[in-house]
Amino acid sequence: MHNMFKQVVIEKGLKTKKEIEENPDIANIRKEQLHGFELQSYMFTIATTNMILRGNGKSNLINADFLAQEPDKVQLKGATVDMMNPPYSQSSKKNPNLYEICFTEHLLDSLTEGTRCAVIVPQSSMTGKTTEEQNVKMNILKHHTLEGVITLNKDTFYGVGVMPCIAVFTTHKPHSKNKVCKFINFEGDGWKVFPHLGLLETESAKDKKFDF
């Protein structure tokens, strides 16, 4: 939200706090341009409170099952950038639709054409070899383009024991057989887990960021 604000401030040449608060583009971002779904009521409460504390009490957060939403209706929201961190390890033989890759497919189908989408999922979602996962991945590539996959620090989610990665897609553009995807290993990002403090940036991380 604040990055979107900064873009408006630069483009419109806004100087004072009053100019920023009264600008209609800023008001529109708060009211119309932030959307989200959260199934768990306590997480929904946390997310809503967080948005209010950050100066946005009008965000369109919905306490609902995202998988139950009809893609064509979600498309009407007109999102152009999307991010998702689906629930991990929820699938079973009885519930194969709860694979992380299934959440990813539903999200891609729910976005407008040309939208850039990033999902943070277990690495196994990209390499999973069950029949259900293979079918979903093949179907995704028939309708959407995989831009690349970034392997992350194994401690990104501290104490979870999952090797996460970020998969980046462009929606509703079939994946060309000649498409060159980027696969980036960023396990050694320089961040380190410290007792009682969690994942913290080290000098190594700062050096890598400078080089990048």
Backbone as a chain_set.jsonl record, in Angstrom:
{"seq": "MHNMFKQVVIEKGLKTKKEIEENPDIANIRKEQLHGFELQSYMFTIATTNMILRGNGKSNLINADFLAQEPDKVQLKGATVDMMNPPYSQSSKKNPNLYEICFTEHLLDSLTEGTRCAVIVPQSSMTGKTTEEQNVKMNILKHHTLEGVITLNKDTFYGVGVMPCIAVFTTHKPHSKNKVCKFINFEGDGWKVFPHLGLLETESAKDKKFDF", "coords": {"N": [[0.821, -1.193, 0.0], [1.865, 1.265, 0.868], [3.97, 1.54, -0.916], [2.539, 1.913, -3.245], [1.374, 4.345, -2.605], [3.684, 5.955, -2.588], [4.346, 5.987, -5.295], [2.245, 7.476, -6.396], [2.668, 9.911, -5.09], [5.129, 10.689, -6.204], [4.506, 10.819, -8.972], [2.474, 12.744, -9.008], [3.667, 14.856, -7.795], [3.311, 15.54, -5.107], [3.581, 17.341, -2.048], [2.992, 18.112, 0.663], [1.608, 16.745, 3.751], [-1.127, 17.129, 3.866], [-1.82, 17.443, 1.172], [-1.283, 14.882, 0.277], [-3.077, 13.285, 1.801], [-5.522, 14.254, 0.908], [-5.563, 13.656, -1.731], [-7.235, 12.251, -4.51], [-6.394, 9.884, -5.77], [-4.887, 8.577, -3.856], [-6.889, 8.092, -1.98], [-8.44, 6.361, -3.491], [-6.786, 4.13, -3.716], [-6.793, 3.205, -1.075], [-9.496, 2.574, -0.777], [-10.359, 1.004, -3.001], [-8.306, -0.552, -4.202], [-7.035, -2.603, -2.841], [-7.256, -5.919, -2.088], [-8.304, -8.967, -0.512], [-8.385, -12.421, 0.676], [-9.2, -14.435, 3.451], [-9.464, -17.373, 5.208], [-9.435, -18.286, 7.926], [-10.837, -17.071, 10.849], [-9.53, -15.786, 12.997], [-7.093, -15.044, 11.881], [-8.023, -13.372, 9.922], [-9.018, -11.308, 11.49], [-6.64, -10.35, 12.619], [-5.336, -9.489, 10.271], [-7.093, -7.493, 9.332], [-6.993, -5.667, 11.474], [-4.304, -4.988, 11.34], [-4.242, -3.626, 8.875], [-5.832, -1.405, 9.491], [-4.278, -0.173, 11.475], [-2.185, 0.603, 9.899], [-3.18, 2.696, 8.572], [-5.38, 2.277, 6.91], [-8.609, 1.767, 6.789], [-10.47, 0.782, 5.064], [-9.961, -1.336, 3.459], [-10.514, -4.121, 1.251], [-10.854, -6.752, 2.587], [-11.827, -10.094, 2.895], [-13.525, -12.433, 4.856], [-13.455, -15.48, 4.06], [-13.655, -18.607, 2.198], [-11.272, -18.95, -0.146], [-11.02, -20.785, -2.251], [-13.617, -21.384, -2.768], [-14.589, -19.312, -4.179], [-15.843, -17.944, -7.233], [-13.909, -17.858, -10.114], [-14.407, -16.049, -12.333], [-15.899, -14.055, -11.154], [-14.182, -13.037, -9.228], [-12.302, -11.942, -10.905], [-13.5, -9.582, -11.665], [-12.742, -7.729, -9.827], [-10.462, -6.663, -10.822], [-7.704, -6.943, -10.297], [-4.192, -6.407, -10.728], [-1.735, -7.091, -9.816], [-0.644, -9.744, -7.846], [-0.347, -11.667, -4.818], [0.308, -14.657, -2.994], [0.253, -16.8, -0.173], [-0.341, -19.825, 0.276], [-2.077, -22.247, 2.418], [-0.049, -24.803, 3.874], [0.635, -28.289, 3.275], [-1.963, -29.474, 3.44], [-3.308, -31.225, 1.885], [-4.708, -34.431, 0.902], [-5.487, -37.862, 0.057], [-8.217, -37.875, 0.112], [-8.744, -35.202, -0.11], [-7.557, -33.915, -2.554], [-7.688, -31.49, -3.808], [-6.593, -29.623, -2.186], [-3.906, -29.282, -2.484], [-1.011, -27.197, -2.575], [-0.432, -26.295, -5.135], [-2.903, -26.351, -6.312], [-4.272, -24.259, -5.095], [-2.736, -22.266, -6.215], [-3.348, -22.523, -8.972], [-6.087, -21.853, -8.919], [-5.949, -19.217, -8.093], [-4.531, -18.016, -10.246], [-6.386, -18.379, -12.304], [-8.298, -16.652, -11.412], [-7.542, -14.096, -11.911], [-7.033, -11.087, -13.897], [-6.168, -10.819, -17.418], [-2.695, -10.871, -18.176], [-1.794, -10.217, -15.672], [0.665, -9.98, -13.096], [1.799, -12.465, -10.995], [2.748, -13.784, -7.853], [3.616, -16.549, -5.928], [4.286, -17.997, -2.778], [5.49, -20.989, -1.971], [5.942, -24.449, -0.837], [8.939, -26.005, -1.984], [8.446, -28.502, -2.969], [6.026, -28.246, -4.222], [6.578, -27.335, -6.733], [8.032, -29.424, -7.724], [6.588, -31.669, -7.232], [5.318, -34.954, -7.808], [2.978, -36.382, -7.89], [0.099, -37.77, -9.491], [-2.118, -36.071, -9.514], [-0.972, -33.546, -8.968], [0.746, -33.261, -11.182], [-1.097, -33.135, -13.275], [-2.442, -30.759, -12.651], [-0.351, -28.898, -12.896], [0.307, -29.133, -15.601], [-2.062, -28.188, -16.696], [-2.032, -25.568, -15.771], [0.117, -24.503, -17.254], [-0.966, -24.578, -19.757], [-2.571, -22.431, -19.824], [-1.358, -20.279, -18.541], [1.713, -18.404, -17.995], [4.813, -19.439, -16.763], [7.188, -17.544, -15.233], [9.449, -17.773, -13.629], [11.321, -19.36, -10.913], [12.243, -18.95, -7.562], [14.399, -20.191, -5.257], [14.329, -20.199, -1.758], [15.838, -19.187, 1.419], [16.082, -21.778, 3.763], [15.212, -21.232, 6.295], [13.306, -19.297, 6.101], [10.627, -19.505, 6.888], [10.623, -19.781, 10.014], [11.334, -22.61, 11.972], [9.528, -24.277, 10.732], [10.426, -26.137, 8.924], [10.339, -26.359, 6.158], [11.347, -26.139, 2.782], [11.073, -23.292, 1.161], [9.867, -21.66, -1.848], [9.592, -19.092, -4.359], [7.282, -18.735, -6.861], [6.786, -17.227, -9.969], [4.363, -15.885, -12.085], [2.777, -15.013, -15.247], [-0.45, -14.151, -16.088], [-3.035, -15.887, -17.977], [-1.78, -16.205, -20.422], [-0.706, -18.541, -22.488], [1.897, -20.876, -21.759], [4.744, -20.732, -23.604], [6.52, -23.129, -25.602], [9.054, -22.375, -26.148], [9.721, -20.654, -24.177], [11.898, -19.023, -21.956], [12.664, -19.716, -18.756], [13.494, -18.384, -15.541], [15.492, -19.739, -13.063], [16.347, -19.424, -9.847], [18.668, -19.77, -7.274], [18.486, -18.859, -4.103], [19.181, -19.563, -1.569], [21.377, -18.988, 0.067], [20.985, -16.303, 1.248], [21.992, -14.674, 3.164], [20.601, -14.095, 5.459], [19.989, -14.98, 8.854], [19.071, -17.283, 11.44], [18.442, -16.414, 14.764], [18.497, -17.24, 18.235], [15.459, -16.674, 19.972], [15.033, -14.362, 18.543], [14.568, -14.787, 15.877], [14.576, -14.669, 12.263], [17.144, -12.75, 11.016], [18.726, -9.974, 9.37], [22.042, -10.138, 8.177], [25.444, -8.845, 7.89], [26.374, -10.005, 5.602], [24.042, -10.341, 4.112], [23.404, -7.692, 3.59], [25.548, -6.991, 1.973], [25.088, -8.632, -0.239], [22.68, -7.582, -1.126], [23.51, -5.067, -1.898], [25.214, -5.688, -4.029], [23.389, -6.804, -5.767]], "CA": [[0.0, 0.0, 0.0], [2.716, 2.453, 0.96], [4.697, 1.655, -2.18], [1.592, 2.511, -4.189], [1.287, 5.754, -2.225], [4.912, 6.636, -3.03], [4.286, 6.183, -6.74], [1.335, 8.591, -6.635], [3.342, 11.124, -4.606], [6.14, 11.059, -7.195], [3.86, 11.164, -10.243], [1.66, 13.957, -8.855], [4.475, 15.915, -7.199], [2.706, 15.958, -3.845], [4.609, 17.789, -1.108], [2.576, 18.174, 2.064], [0.776, 15.656, 4.254], [-2.5, 17.447, 3.504], [-1.97, 17.135, -0.252], [-1.297, 13.423, 0.133], [-4.292, 12.738, 2.389], [-6.693, 14.694, 0.153], [-5.459, 13.271, -3.136], [-8.225, 11.215, -4.827], [-5.732, 8.625, -6.131], [-4.548, 7.944, -2.575], [-8.155, 7.612, -1.422], [-8.885, 5.23, -4.298], [-5.956, 2.979, -3.334], [-7.304, 2.717, 0.205], [-10.876, 2.1, -0.87], [-10.679, 0.096, -4.102], [-7.216, -1.256, -4.862], [-6.446, -3.643, -1.999], [-8.236, -6.982, -1.893], [-7.718, -10.174, 0.054], [-9.251, -13.452, 1.247], [-8.625, -15.205, 4.55], [-10.463, -18.316, 5.707], [-9.449, -18.386, 9.387], [-11.39, -15.824, 11.392], [-8.57, -15.072, 13.844], [-6.12, -14.416, 10.986], [-8.749, -12.27, 9.284], [-9.057, -10.222, 12.479], [-5.281, -9.797, 12.689], [-5.061, -8.782, 9.016], [-7.904, -6.27, 9.304], [-6.418, -4.755, 12.472], [-3.033, -4.531, 10.796], [-4.512, -2.62, 7.845], [-6.317, -0.194, 10.155], [-3.134, 0.463, 12.136], [-1.337, 1.166, 8.855], [-3.848, 3.852, 7.978], [-6.36, 1.919, 5.904], [-9.731, 1.071, 7.385], [-11.458, 0.48, 4.031], [-9.457, -2.391, 2.57], [-11.525, -5.124, 0.937], [-10.493, -8.076, 3.071], [-13.026, -10.903, 3.041], [-13.375, -13.643, 5.67], [-14.134, -16.492, 3.257], [-12.844, -19.641, 1.565], [-10.899, -18.473, -1.481], [-11.27, -21.832, -3.242], [-15.05, -21.427, -3.048], [-14.932, -18.14, -4.983], [-15.892, -18.172, -8.672], [-12.841, -17.069, -10.738], [-14.863, -14.949, -13.185], [-16.373, -12.969, -10.299], [-12.996, -12.42, -8.617], [-11.674, -11.155, -11.965], [-14.153, -8.277, -11.743], [-12.035, -6.804, -8.945], [-9.48, -6.001, -11.675], [-6.346, -6.95, -9.734], [-3.112, -6.486, -11.719], [-0.583, -7.69, -9.125], [-1.206, -10.581, -6.792], [0.571, -12.477, -4.021], [-0.374, -15.652, -2.175], [0.969, -17.779, 0.638], [-1.424, -20.763, 0.599], [-1.797, -23.158, 3.541], [0.835, -25.897, 3.48], [0.438, -29.685, 3.728], [-3.361, -29.706, 3.786], [-3.907, -32.169, 0.943], [-4.734, -35.858, 1.192], [-6.181, -38.58, -1.012], [-9.614, -37.47, 0.161], [-8.825, -33.773, -0.449], [-6.448, -33.565, -3.448], [-7.837, -30.105, -4.254], [-5.939, -28.728, -1.234], [-2.484, -29.108, -2.787], [-0.642, -25.789, -2.751], [-0.481, -25.971, -6.56], [-4.318, -26.144, -6.635], [-4.526, -22.868, -4.71], [-2.052, -21.441, -7.219], [-4.142, -22.547, -10.211], [-7.333, -21.111, -8.701], [-5.584, -17.8, -8.064], [-4.21, -17.588, -11.607], [-7.638, -18.33, -13.064], [-9.143, -15.591, -10.856], [-6.934, -12.793, -12.192], [-7.214, -10.576, -15.252], [-5.097, -11.165, -18.351], [-1.455, -10.107, -18.073], [-1.465, -9.93, -14.272], [1.854, -10.621, -12.55], [1.399, -13.174, -9.786], [3.835, -14.465, -7.143], [3.15, -17.41, -4.836], [5.366, -18.584, -1.993], [5.019, -22.355, -1.72], [7.04, -25.391, -0.629], [9.616, -26.392, -3.223], [7.81, -29.734, -3.441], [4.907, -27.903, -5.096], [7.114, -27.194, -8.084], [8.634, -30.687, -8.16], [5.7, -32.763, -6.862], [5.144, -35.893, -8.908], [1.738, -37.137, -7.843], [-0.68, -37.608, -10.721], [-2.963, -34.886, -9.373], [-0.138, -32.349, -9.1], [1.212, -33.177, -12.564], [-2.216, -32.683, -14.11], [-2.688, -29.339, -12.367], [0.746, -28.105, -13.463], [0.138, -29.128, -17.055], [-3.193, -27.318, -17.001], [-1.581, -24.192, -15.543], [0.965, -24.074, -18.371], [-1.803, -24.425, -20.954], [-3.304, -21.164, -19.74], [-0.576, -19.219, -17.923], [3.155, -18.481, -18.236], [5.727, -19.452, -15.614], [8.333, -16.675, -15.504], [10.628, -18.266, -12.935], [11.189, -19.87, -9.551], [13.343, -18.533, -6.697], [14.531, -21.002, -4.054], [14.611, -19.309, -0.637], [16.481, -19.652, 2.643], [15.259, -22.802, 4.426], [14.699, -20.69, 7.556], [12.384, -18.193, 5.831], [9.565, -19.751, 7.865], [11.41, -20.353, 11.103], [10.79, -23.711, 12.736], [8.53, -25.035, 9.97], [11.109, -27.247, 8.283], [9.96, -26.419, 4.748], [12.17, -25.373, 1.849], [10.112, -22.531, 0.37], [10.307, -20.988, -3.073], [8.634, -18.152, -4.934], [7.009, -18.96, -8.283], [6.244, -16.009, -10.562], [3.596, -16.186, -13.299], [1.973, -14.022, -15.958], [-1.71, -14.869, -16.25], [-3.839, -16.0, -19.199], [-0.929, -16.258, -21.612], [-0.181, -19.91, -22.482], [3.35, -21.004, -21.655], [5.352, -21.133, -24.879], [7.546, -24.173, -25.476], [10.357, -21.706, -26.284], [9.864, -19.71, -23.071], [13.075, -19.179, -21.094], [12.331, -19.441, -17.357], [14.623, -18.136, -14.648], [15.501, -20.515, -11.83], [17.347, -18.741, -9.024], [18.897, -20.353, -5.947], [18.818, -17.782, -3.171], [19.244, -20.132, -0.22], [22.385, -18.251, 0.826], [20.639, -14.886, 1.141], [22.679, -13.906, 4.19], [19.789, -13.971, 6.667], [20.333, -16.043, 9.79], [18.164, -17.433, 12.579], [19.035, -16.208, 16.078], [17.584, -17.649, 19.314], [14.514, -15.707, 20.531], [14.912, -13.186, 17.677], [14.088, -15.186, 14.562], [15.401, -14.464, 11.074], [17.655, -11.376, 10.985], [19.656, -9.634, 8.294], [23.449, -10.036, 8.57], [26.24, -8.018, 6.981], [26.427, -10.728, 4.341], [22.807, -10.031, 3.384], [23.515, -6.312, 3.118], [26.494, -6.995, 0.858], [24.417, -9.245, -1.393], [21.676, -6.629, -1.592], [24.248, -3.992, -2.591], [25.697, -6.222, -5.305], [22.234, -7.024, -6.63]], "C": [[0.865, 1.256, 0.0], [3.583, 2.63, -0.283], [3.809, 2.265, -3.257], [1.422, 3.998, -3.895], [2.488, 6.538, -2.766], [4.879, 6.932, -4.519], [3.392, 7.365, -7.092], [1.996, 9.912, -6.242], [4.357, 11.623, -5.629], [5.498, 11.554, -8.486], [3.108, 12.488, -10.164], [2.441, 15.121, -8.248], [3.903, 16.433, -5.896], [3.791, 16.265, -2.821], [4.2, 17.666, 0.35], [1.714, 16.965, 2.446], [-0.68, 15.872, 3.861], [-2.763, 17.114, 2.046], [-2.098, 15.632, -0.472], [-2.624, 12.844, 0.621], [-5.528, 13.087, 1.571], [-6.652, 14.284, -1.308], [-6.425, 12.123, -3.452], [-7.602, 9.87, -5.206], [-5.33, 7.846, -4.88], [-5.795, 7.341, -1.946], [-8.639, 6.376, -2.178], [-8.092, 3.963, -3.986], [-6.504, 2.358, -2.06], [-8.65, 2.008, 0.044], [-11.078, 0.971, -1.868], [-9.56, -0.837, -4.546], [-6.51, -2.32, -4.028], [-7.508, -4.683, -1.676], [-7.554, -8.215, -1.296], [-8.766, -11.126, 0.595], [-8.501, -14.163, 2.367], [-9.72, -16.069, 5.167], [-10.578, -18.3, 7.227], [-9.835, -17.045, 10.004], [-10.369, -15.055, 12.231], [-7.486, -14.404, 13.003], [-6.745, -13.24, 10.247], [-8.78, -11.058, 10.21], [-7.702, -9.543, 12.584], [-4.984, -8.956, 11.456], [-5.817, -7.461, 8.95], [-7.346, -5.232, 10.27], [-5.121, -4.161, 11.968], [-3.248, -3.434, 9.746], [-4.984, -1.302, 8.459], [-5.165, 0.563, 10.804], [-2.19, 1.104, 11.129], [-2.041, 2.283, 8.077], [-4.851, 3.511, 6.906], [-7.481, 1.121, 6.554], [-10.757, 0.626, 6.375], [-11.0, -0.62, 3.08], [-10.506, -3.486, 2.417], [-11.046, -6.52, 1.296], [-11.769, -8.855, 3.365], [-12.715, -12.163, 3.826], [-14.14, -14.769, 4.978], [-13.128, -17.487, 2.699], [-12.531, -19.219, 0.139], [-11.219, -19.509, -2.555], [-12.749, -21.928, -3.614], [-15.502, -20.254, -3.915], [-14.908, -18.488, -6.472], [-14.866, -17.269, -9.355], [-13.328, -15.878, -11.554], [-15.384, -13.774, -12.362], [-15.204, -12.263, -9.614], [-12.284, -11.537, -9.642], [-12.244, -9.744, -12.045], [-13.506, -7.251, -10.816], [-10.915, -6.079, -9.692], [-8.073, -5.962, -11.125], [-5.303, -7.115, -10.837], [-1.818, -7.037, -11.132], [-1.138, -8.529, -7.987], [-0.14, -11.411, -6.111], [-0.232, -13.457, -3.178], [0.619, -16.513, -1.416], [-0.078, -18.784, 1.093], [-1.076, -21.626, 1.8], [-1.004, -24.362, 3.05], [0.341, -27.234, 4.027], [-0.987, -29.969, 4.189], [-4.003, -30.798, 2.932], [-3.835, -33.606, 1.458], [-5.436, -36.541, 0.027], [-7.657, -38.194, -1.062], [-9.805, -36.015, -0.264], [-7.662, -33.35, -1.342], [-6.513, -32.124, -3.952], [-7.156, -29.122, -3.313], [-4.422, -28.685, -1.402], [-2.199, -27.621, -2.974], [-0.744, -25.364, -4.216], [-1.926, -25.753, -7.018], [-4.75, -24.732, -6.251], [-3.939, -21.926, -5.758], [-2.867, -21.37, -8.509], [-5.409, -21.714, -10.06], [-7.066, -19.607, -8.686], [-5.318, -17.285, -9.473], [-5.476, -17.441, -12.445], [-8.522, -17.161, -12.633], [-8.64, -14.191, -11.18], [-7.151, -12.378, -13.646], [-6.0, -10.901, -16.115], [-3.883, -10.253, -18.18], [-1.058, -9.728, -16.666], [-0.178, -10.649, -13.871], [1.499, -11.199, -11.178], [2.591, -13.889, -9.176], [3.237, -15.288, -6.007], [4.365, -17.965, -4.107], [4.862, -19.93, -1.481], [6.203, -23.254, -1.385], [7.652, -25.779, -1.978], [8.987, -27.648, -3.825], [6.611, -29.453, -4.345], [5.344, -27.786, -6.548], [7.651, -28.513, -8.624], [7.745, -31.89, -7.893], [5.344, -33.652, -8.037], [3.881, -36.74, -8.795], [0.952, -36.857, -9.124], [-1.515, -36.342, -10.68], [-2.153, -33.605, -9.592], [0.356, -32.17, -10.531], [0.107, -32.651, -13.475], [-2.494, -31.201, -13.91], [-1.609, -28.472, -13.006], [0.66, -28.038, -14.984], [-0.99, -28.185, -17.465], [-2.832, -25.85, -16.802], [-0.799, -23.686, -16.753], [0.192, -23.953, -19.684], [-2.457, -23.05, -21.001], [-2.475, -19.99, -19.229], [0.918, -19.444, -18.175], [3.936, -18.468, -16.926], [6.957, -18.627, -15.973], [9.601, -17.19, -14.829], [10.319, -18.731, -11.531], [12.433, -19.492, -8.755], [13.346, -19.408, -5.452], [15.016, -20.122, -2.906], [15.399, -19.998, 0.477], [15.551, -20.645, 3.351], [14.671, -22.303, 5.742], [13.759, -19.505, 7.34], [11.174, -18.275, 6.741], [10.204, -20.51, 9.016], [10.665, -21.465, 11.836], [9.794, -24.578, 12.003], [9.156, -26.238, 9.278], [10.738, -27.442, 6.83], [10.931, -25.59, 3.922], [11.221, -24.597, 0.934], [10.723, -21.975, -0.915], [9.21, -20.033, -3.519], [8.5, -18.473, -6.416], [6.306, -17.728, -8.831], [5.598, -16.347, -11.904], [3.076, -14.909, -13.955], [0.7, -14.742, -16.394], [-2.304, -14.811, -17.648], [-3.038, -15.803, -20.479], [-0.272, -17.629, -21.611], [1.336, -19.944, -22.5], [3.924, -21.534, -22.968], [6.421, -22.195, -24.66], [8.948, -23.585, -25.608], [10.621, -20.711, -25.157], [11.106, -20.031, -22.244], [12.686, -18.757, -19.678], [13.606, -19.201, -16.55], [14.47, -18.979, -13.383], [16.671, -20.018, -10.985], [17.453, -19.423, -7.668], [19.364, -19.248, -5.014], [18.804, -18.288, -1.74], [20.23, -19.355, 0.651], [22.154, -16.762, 0.75], [21.291, -14.025, 2.217], [21.872, -13.684, 5.454], [20.034, -15.177, 7.554], [19.36, -16.067, 10.958], [18.936, -17.288, 13.886], [18.023, -16.604, 17.151], [16.76, -16.47, 19.838], [14.292, -14.473, 19.643], [14.375, -13.52, 16.292], [15.081, -14.882, 13.463], [15.822, -13.003, 10.977], [18.676, -11.19, 9.865], [21.075, -9.511, 8.853], [24.178, -9.12, 7.595], [26.34, -8.667, 5.611], [25.209, -10.419, 3.481], [22.87, -8.618, 2.806], [24.459, -6.214, 1.928], [25.847, -7.556, -0.403], [23.401, -8.278, -1.995], [22.345, -5.501, -2.381], [24.715, -4.458, -3.964], [24.564, -6.396, -6.297], [21.769, -5.699, -7.233]], "O": [[0.628, 2.189, -0.768], [3.896, 3.759, -0.661], [4.279, 3.045, -4.086], [1.337, 4.815, -4.813], [2.339, 7.627, -3.322], [5.325, 7.991, -4.96], [3.724, 8.162, -7.969], [1.898, 10.905, -6.963], [4.445, 12.822, -5.894], [5.897, 12.584, -9.03], [3.097, 13.263, -11.12], [1.939, 16.243, -8.191], [3.994, 17.626, -5.604], [4.792, 15.554, -2.728], [4.967, 17.173, 1.177], [1.171, 16.267, 1.59], [-1.391, 14.914, 3.557], [-3.812, 16.561, 1.714], [-2.898, 15.168, -1.284], [-3.229, 12.014, -0.057], [-6.484, 12.312, 1.536], [-7.602, 14.535, -2.049], [-6.436, 11.122, -2.737], [-8.214, 8.825, -4.987], [-5.419, 6.619, -4.844], [-5.766, 6.219, -1.442], [-9.184, 5.451, -1.575], [-8.642, 2.862, -3.987], [-6.66, 1.141, -1.968], [-8.897, 0.972, 0.66], [-11.88, 0.069, -1.622], [-9.837, -1.833, -5.213], [-5.5, -2.876, -4.458], [-8.532, -4.371, -1.068], [-6.376, -8.468, -1.546], [-9.88, -10.724, 0.93], [-7.312, -14.456, 2.242], [-10.762, -15.568, 5.591], [-11.685, -18.3, 7.766], [-9.227, -16.015, 9.71], [-10.333, -13.825, 12.192], [-7.005, -13.327, 13.354], [-6.081, -12.239, 9.979], [-8.593, -9.924, 9.769], [-7.615, -8.316, 12.633], [-4.451, -7.852, 11.563], [-5.258, -6.435, 8.563], [-7.237, -4.055, 9.928], [-4.864, -2.97, 12.146], [-2.527, -2.437, 9.728], [-4.593, -0.223, 8.014], [-5.08, 1.787, 10.701], [-1.471, 2.045, 11.465], [-1.546, 2.747, 7.05], [-5.158, 4.355, 6.065], [-7.32, -0.066, 6.837], [-11.819, 0.137, 6.759], [-11.589, -0.81, 2.016], [-11.286, -3.747, 3.333], [-10.856, -7.367, 0.423], [-12.684, -8.339, 4.007], [-11.765, -12.881, 3.512], [-15.316, -14.995, 5.26], [-11.919, -17.254, 2.719], [-13.432, -19.14, -0.696], [-11.643, -19.15, -3.653], [-13.094, -22.488, -4.654], [-16.656, -20.201, -4.339], [-14.045, -19.245, -6.919], [-14.928, -16.048, -9.206], [-12.733, -14.803, -11.483], [-15.324, -12.629, -12.808], [-15.226, -11.045, -9.438], [-11.725, -10.499, -9.286], [-11.547, -8.814, -12.449], [-13.694, -6.047, -10.99], [-10.466, -5.016, -9.264], [-7.313, -5.047, -11.443], [-5.511, -7.882, -11.777], [-0.906, -7.407, -11.872], [-2.007, -8.073, -7.245], [0.846, -11.812, -6.73], [-1.321, -13.132, -2.705], [1.667, -16.901, -1.931], [-0.651, -18.63, 2.171], [0.094, -21.73, 2.168], [-1.246, -24.878, 1.959], [-0.281, -27.303, 5.087], [-1.195, -30.627, 5.208], [-5.113, -31.244, 3.221], [-3.022, -33.944, 2.319], [-5.925, -35.874, -0.885], [-8.273, -38.185, -2.128], [-10.882, -35.631, -0.72], [-6.857, -32.511, -0.939], [-5.525, -31.594, -4.46], [-7.131, -27.923, -3.587], [-3.722, -28.118, -0.562], [-3.045, -26.878, -3.471], [-1.097, -24.222, -4.514], [-2.159, -25.049, -8.001], [-5.499, -24.083, -6.982], [-4.554, -20.929, -6.137], [-3.055, -20.292, -9.073], [-5.768, -20.956, -10.961], [-7.86, -18.823, -9.204], [-5.826, -16.229, -9.852], [-5.615, -16.483, -13.206], [-9.391, -16.724, -13.388], [-9.248, -13.204, -10.766], [-7.417, -13.213, -14.511], [-4.93, -11.22, -15.597], [-4.015, -9.036, -18.055], [-0.087, -8.995, -16.474], [0.043, -11.796, -14.261], [0.966, -10.5, -10.315], [3.364, -14.529, -9.889], [2.443, -14.778, -5.216], [5.351, -18.355, -4.732], [3.938, -20.001, -0.671], [7.349, -22.873, -1.62], [6.95, -25.867, -2.986], [8.994, -27.832, -5.042], [6.217, -30.306, -5.14], [4.588, -28.094, -7.469], [7.719, -28.706, -9.837], [8.087, -33.01, -8.274], [5.094, -33.163, -9.138], [3.728, -37.716, -9.528], [1.134, -35.817, -9.756], [-1.616, -35.622, -11.673], [-2.586, -32.699, -10.303], [0.382, -31.049, -11.04], [0.357, -31.816, -14.344], [-2.75, -30.472, -14.869], [-1.911, -27.431, -13.59], [0.916, -26.99, -15.578], [-0.882, -27.471, -18.463], [-3.269, -24.989, -17.566], [-1.027, -22.571, -17.221], [0.652, -23.294, -20.617], [-2.844, -22.564, -22.063], [-2.836, -18.834, -19.452], [1.332, -20.548, -18.528], [3.741, -17.59, -16.086], [7.685, -18.965, -16.905], [10.696, -17.066, -15.377], [9.217, -18.534, -11.018], [13.554, -19.691, -9.224], [12.396, -19.372, -4.671], [15.992, -19.387, -3.053], [15.594, -21.214, 0.473], [14.362, -20.372, 3.515], [13.722, -22.897, 6.254], [13.447, -18.785, 8.288], [10.734, -17.271, 7.301], [10.309, -21.736, 8.986], [9.524, -21.291, 12.264], [9.259, -25.525, 12.581], [8.487, -27.25, 9.068], [10.809, -28.557, 6.314], [11.297, -24.478, 4.306], [10.627, -25.181, 0.028], [11.94, -21.843, -1.038], [8.055, -20.151, -3.109], [9.493, -18.482, -7.144], [5.346, -17.238, -8.236], [6.201, -17.008, -12.749], [2.95, -13.868, -13.311], [0.762, -15.813, -16.996], [-2.117, -13.849, -18.394], [-3.547, -15.302, -21.481], [0.635, -17.868, -20.814], [1.98, -19.139, -23.173], [3.62, -22.652, -23.383], [7.139, -22.169, -23.661], [9.926, -24.225, -25.222], [11.628, -20.003, -25.176], [11.332, -21.184, -21.878], [12.413, -17.583, -19.428], [14.662, -19.757, -16.854], [13.435, -18.932, -12.718], [17.834, -20.171, -11.361], [16.446, -19.631, -6.992], [20.491, -18.762, -5.119], [18.464, -17.554, -0.812], [19.962, -19.093, 1.823], [23.004, -16.023, 0.253], [21.168, -12.801, 2.198], [22.392, -13.142, 6.429], [20.263, -16.28, 7.056], [18.883, -15.026, 11.411], [19.953, -17.95, 14.094], [16.829, -16.342, 17.005], [17.302, -15.4, 20.115], [13.452, -13.631, 19.96], [13.803, -12.667, 15.613], [16.289, -14.841, 13.7], [14.976, -12.115, 10.869], [19.383, -12.119, 9.475], [21.29, -8.861, 9.877], [23.606, -8.675, 6.6], [26.385, -7.984, 4.588], [25.326, -10.254, 2.267], [22.444, -8.379, 1.676], [24.213, -5.456, 0.99], [26.033, -7.024, -1.498], [23.277, -8.169, -3.215], [21.821, -5.039, -3.395], [24.626, -3.717, -4.943], [24.728, -6.175, -7.497], [20.802, -5.673, -7.993]]}, "num_chains": 1, "name": "protein.A"}
